[in-house]
Amino acid sequence: MNPSSILVWNARGLNQRDQRISVRDTILSSRSDVVCIQETKADFMSQTLFLSVFGTDYDKFAALPAVNTRGGIVIAWKSSVCDVIASRIDNLSVFVQFIGMEGRNWWFTRVYATG
């Protein structure tokens, strides 16, 4: 796992089909191992919504739902490259502790405050 292989993006919403396609195209072209999308504006990250944005390469995720279509964070990863040994979701943040196949572990934290 290369921690520099991370994509972080403020999507400004995943509720529109065109926006999901744009985000998905960028994710797939980035070839990142971990992807963090903030401002999803999704109050629930269903499996259908997840697959429409991330495809099948990213098979695990942690999500903080949006509140009244404000905010929202999803961190997705490829379990073939890394796994999660701990995670925490708070009101405004998501913390994920990854462990790579080589045995190194590290934390990824995303905080998003709506104003």
Secondary structure, 3 states (H helix, E strand, C coil): CCCCCEEEEECCCCCCHHHHHHHHHHHHHHCCCEEEEECCCCCCCCHHHHHHHHCCCCCEEEEECCECCECCEEEEECCCCEEEEEEEECCCEEEEEEEECCCCEEEEEEECCCC
